[in-house]
Amino acid sequence: MARHFLANLKETQLHQAFRPTETIRDVMLWNTGSEHQFGRMRAVRDGEWWMIPAVIWHFLDDTISTVIFSAFLVVTPIRLFREGFTAETSVSTGFLCA
C-alpha cells in the first residue's frame, strides 16, 4: 500500500512539507512562470526591501533544519553506545542507515 502511494509522488511534492520557502517559490513559479526571487538575498540587494522577512524566514528555516539533522547524526550513535541495542535505538539506527 505504501509502495503504491509513494510511487505516484514526485520528489518535489515530497519535499514541500520540509522546505516552506522553497514551496512558496515553486507555487509562484508554477502560477506565474517566475519565482520573483522570493526569499533570496539577491532580491534585497536589488532593492526589494519587502523581501527581508522572507530572507530571514528562509535563513531560520535552513538553520533549524541543519541543527535538527546534525543532532540526529550525532545523538543516534551516542544513544546506541550509551543504551545498547534497545527497540528505540534500533529504530533510530535503522533510520540513520537508511
N, C-alpha and C positions, 0 to 999 in steps of 0.2 A: 504494500500500500504506500509506504514512504517512497519507494523507488518510482512509482507512477507519478506521485506528487512532485518529487524533485526533478524528474525528467522533463517536466514542462516548464520549469523555472529557468529563466535566463540569469546569468551571473549578475548583471546589473540590477535585476529585480531583487535578488537575494541580498545584495549589499546595501540596498536602500534603507534597511532597518538600522544599519550600523554607521551610516555616514549622512547625517541630516543635511549639511550644507551641499554636499555633492548631489543629493536627491533633488534639492531645490534647483541646482544648476541643470540637472537632467530634465526636469519638468519644464524649465524655461527654454531649454534647447529644443525639446520636442514640440512645444507650443509655438515658439516664435522663430526658431531657426538659429538663435544665438543665446549664449548663456549670460550675456551682458556683464561679464566679469564679476558675477555675484560672489562676494566674499573673498575677492582676490586683492592682494596688496597693490597690484598694478593699477587697479581702479582708483584707489585712494591717491596714489602718486599722480594719476592723470587728472586729479581734481574732483573726483566724485566723493565728496566728504560724507555723504549719507551712507556709504558702504562701510564706514568704520565699525558700527555694531556687528555687521556680518563678518568682517575680518576678525574681530575679537572673538566672536562665537566660533568661527572656524578654527582659530588657534586654540581655544579652550577645548573644543571637541577633539582635535588631534592630540593635545596634551593628555587629556583624560584617557583617551583610547590607548596611547602609548604607555601610560602608567599602569593601567589595568593589565595590558598584555605583558609588560615586564614583570609585574607582580605574579602573574600566572606562571611565567617561565622560571622565576626564582623560587616562589613559595612551594610549588609542587614537588621539586626534588628535596627540599628541606623537610617537608612533611613526610615524604617517603622514608627518608633516613631516620627521622625522629620517631615516627609512629610505627614503622614497619608496614607490611602489606596487610592493610585492612580493606574493607569494602570501599570506603571513601577514597583512600589513597590509590587504590587500584583503578577506580573510575577516573580520577584526576590524571593519573599516569597514562591511561588509555587515551584520554583527550589530548594530552601533551604529545603522545607519539603519533596520533592521527594528524 
